[in-house]
Amino acid sequence: MPLDAGHDWWRSAVIYQVYPRSFADANGDGVGDLPGITSRLPYLADLGVDAIWISPFYPSAHEDGGYDITDFTGVDPIFGSLADVDALIAAAKKIGLRVLLDLVPNHTSRHHPWFVASRASRSAARRNWYIWADPAKDGGPPNNWRAVTGGSAWTFDASTGQYYLHSFFAAQPDLNWRNPNVREAMAGVMRFWLDRGIDGFRVDMIDYLLKDEALRDEPLDENGWYDQPLAKYQLNQRGVVDIMRSLRRVVDGYAGARILLGEVESRLPIDVLVRYYGTAGQLDVLHLPFNFWLLFLPWQSAALERFITDYDGAVPEGAAPNWVLGNHDVPRPATRLGAAQARAAMVLLLTLRGAPVVYYGDELGMPNVPIPPERIQDPWSAALPGGGRDPARTPMRWTRGPNAGFCPEHAMPWLPVGDELEAINVEDQRHDPGSMLALTKALLALRRACPALRGGNLRCLQGPPGAVVFSRVHDDERFLVAINTTAAPVEVPLPAGTSGIVRISSAMDRTGTCTTLPLRAHEACVLEWIPRS
Ligand code: NOJ
């Protein structure tokens, strides 16, 4: 019986994140769109991923890259139409790709009709769809809560004399999830898309959905500061898990396995993170709460090994881990870690237990692309180190031709494509057996073919300093993965009495049998692991 067939597809699925503005531009306006994505689905099926998650394409004021939505059940004309969504879903189904859409329940755009109505007066019927509070005695914000993007989480609305809460930018007022009408409205949004045949949602900022009802100040440390992921009153309140359970019931009401992949704060302690699964025996919250720790851990064997062991061990029995190496909010792995390290990290991502997420372009080793000041799009860019989020959101590089094949030559891509990155493109890498694309494809093919790599147990083994070594075992099938996180060669002796056959090296240049595995700088290998007879 193969692991993870049918209903459990998501347990070991490889989910590919598409940032719609940047994937493929079919209508030649320099902005990616839905027909562009549809035209590239065969590339993704051939790559070997199981599902795509498409970041928001809904009507938006574009004050936060589409995460400031003005209509949850529409399509922004820059991306296409509802008919284009239907065509995309149908085309994906035909070639066996599942489709997840982004659900953004924590906030709307300030231009959403719900907020416009809420802001109209203190007695407006929709007033308590959002979180309003009177000024503090000194006229300032009601409490000391910070927005994730910095500064107060409160903005004053002069016309009604109250502050509204926004966990992110002021352009994104937070909905009031204590109001049953908000819950029902969001369930309606989910049904709207589920009825069209999607396979589930990636859910934005779930841990922020409820805030302390009394709006108590966050306790500050001696520097007058508090650590956002650990905030006491702004997130992870009692009750958020129940809200997630209610969203889970919505997807569970549909035939087939529709799933929820939920975004939690990126540095949540493991014990808080795993609460979003539910408990062993009652896994009724999220199918997959995001685990973002690979984005922040140092690329060092001890730290990685400790985290892998602790997290894998903390995921409740019967649930599946999740791993993320890149996304639209953080620098790309090829920039964050280095080009060679990014190849080794792809080996890690695709051989760990659970359901990994691959960010578009990371399969090519696309680095961050520097953005000249006059072309900055992301309002957060100025405040974040390294030019913010735009450099990791640049157009997919399809060819070495004009505009990297993302849009026609006459068009101006919405962000620079990175003209100096000639060799980093799908067309060239497809013909290069040593390319990062070839490596990613080989890893995905091996994973598909081998139950041990998809769903087998994981155990970290003692490796030499600098190397992360772990086994993946299912029935008689055994693999050993060894990753050199350093710039110096290391020798990984295989456990006594065993040998290995190199199935994949991150350098894509070796095979062969060994009893001890020499790894070059930043090299990672996947070995079929054989007890010696
Ligand atoms: C998390 C998303 O990943 C990010 O891009 C967005 O800006 C915030 N949530 C606000 O929705």
Boltz pocket constraint, residues with backbone or C-beta under 6 A from the ligand:
constraints:
  - pocket:
      binder: B
      contacts: [[A, 64], [A, 65], [A, 67], [A, 68], [A, 104], [A, 168], [A, 204], [A, 205], [A, 263], [A, 328], [A, 329]]
      max_distance: 6.0
